[in-house]
Amino acid sequence: MNLFVLPLLMGNFGGGSGSEGGPLSNIMTFFPFVLIIAIFYFLIIRPQNKKQKETQRMLEALKKGDKIVTIGGVHGVIQSVKESSVIVKVDEGTKIEFSRSAISTVAAAGKEDKSEKTEEKQADKIEDKSGEGAAAN
């Protein structure tokens, strides 16, 4: 009985030597490993490298007058730019020096002002419409 079960447990179904599969069998053995490495590259490593390059370009393009947000959540406007740091005005008479790497996002001063104005206009239109509806009743 054990003579029949032993080959099944060992995986030798063909009854011959283990090298009968040839080179295709060897390639198919490593295919899952190659596939896993490719998936990791395209889903994890490549996007991480793109994000890192984009952040580096953003930090190199800092200029006076840009509105920024730091990693800690401090909002301010850049007053001056040094080689490895920036001086940020956070309030009237309050300036703080931050390392460039502490800056999380940058919004150009002109773009931010325009978006705030359009939001205010939309809010005014909504208020006007609600006021007109109440006056008609």
C-alpha positions in Angstrom: 0.0 0.0 0.0 2.8 2.4 0.9 4.4 1.8 -2.5 1.4 3.2 -4.3 1.0 6.3 -2.1 4.7 7.4 -1.9 5.0 8.4 -5.6 1.8 10.4 -5.3 3.1 12.3 -2.3 6.4 12.9 -4.0 4.7 14.4 -7.1 6.2 11.9 -9.5 3.2 11.0 -11.5 4.9 10.3 -14.8 7.1 7.5 -13.4 10.2 9.0 -15.1 12.9 11.4 -14.0 12.1 15.0 -13.0 13.9 16.7 -15.9 11.5 15.6 -18.6 9.8 19.0 -18.7 12.5 20.7 -20.7 13.3 24.4 -20.8 9.6 25.5 -21.0 9.0 23.9 -17.6 11.9 25.9 -16.1 10.6 29.2 -17.6 7.1 28.5 -16.3 8.5 28.0 -12.8 9.9 31.5 -12.7 7.1 33.2 -14.5 5.0 33.9 -11.3 8.0 35.6 -9.7 8.6 37.8 -12.7 4.9 38.7 -12.8 4.9 39.7 -9.1 8.0 41.9 -9.6 6.4 43.6 -12.7 3.2 44.2 -10.7 5.1 45.8 -7.8 7.1 48.0 -10.2 4.0 49.4 -12.0 1.8 49.7 -9.0 4.2 50.9 -6.3 7.7 51.8 -7.4 6.9 53.8 -10.6 4.2 56.0 -9.2 6.4 56.7 -6.1 9.2 57.9 -8.4 6.9 60.1 -10.4 5.5 61.7 -7.3 9.0 62.3 -5.9 10.2 64.0 -9.1 7.0 66.2 -9.2 7.6 67.3 -5.6 11.3 68.1 -6.4 10.2 70.2 -9.4 7.7 72.0 -7.2 10.2 72.8 -4.5 12.8 74.1 -7.1 10.2 76.4 -8.6 9.3 78.2 -5.3 9.3 82.0 -5.7 8.4 85.1 -3.7 4.6 85.6 -3.5 3.5 82.0 -3.8 0.9 80.9 -1.3 1.9 77.7 0.4 0.8 75.1 2.9 3.4 73.3 5.0 3.3 69.7 6.0 2.2 70.8 9.5 -0.8 72.7 8.0 0.6 76.3 8.3 -0.7 78.6 5.5 1.3 81.5 4.4 2.9 83.6 1.6 6.6 83.2 0.7 8.5 86.4 1.5 12.0 85.3 0.5 13.6 82.2 -0.9 17.0 80.9 0.3 19.0 77.9 -1.0 17.6 75.4 1.5 14.8 77.3 3.2 12.1 79.8 2.7 10.8 82.6 4.9 7.0 82.5 5.1 4.7 85.4 6.2 1.9 83.8 8.1 0.3 87.0 9.6 1.0 90.7 9.8 4.5 91.1 11.2 4.9 87.3 11.7 7.5 85.5 9.6 8.7 81.9 10.0 11.6 80.2 8.3 10.8 76.7 6.9 13.0 74.1 5.3 12.0 73.6 1.6 11.2 70.0 2.3 8.5 71.1 4.8 6.3 72.6 2.1 3.5 70.3 1.0 1.6 72.3 -1.6 2.0 75.5 -3.6 -0.7 77.7 -5.1 0.4 80.7 -7.1 -1.0 83.9 -5.6 -2.9 85.0 -8.8 -4.6 81.6 -9.2 -5.7 81.4 -5.6 -7.2 84.9 -5.6 -9.2 84.1 -8.7 -10.6 80.9 -7.3 -11.6 82.7 -4.1 -13.3 85.5 -6.1 -15.3 83.0 -8.2 -16.4 81.1 -5.0 -17.5 84.4 -3.5 -19.5 85.3 -6.7 -21.2 81.9 -6.6 -22.1 82.3 -3.0 -23.5 85.8 -3.7 -25.6 84.5 -6.6 -27.1 81.8 -4.3 -27.9 84.4 -1.7 -29.5 86.6 -4.3 -31.7 83.8 -5.6 -32.8 82.8 -2.1 -33.5 86.4 -1.3 -35.6 86.9 -4.4 -37.6 83.8 -3.7 -38.4 84.9 -0.1 -39.4 88.4 -1.3 -41.8 87.0 -3.9 -43.7 85.1 -1.2 
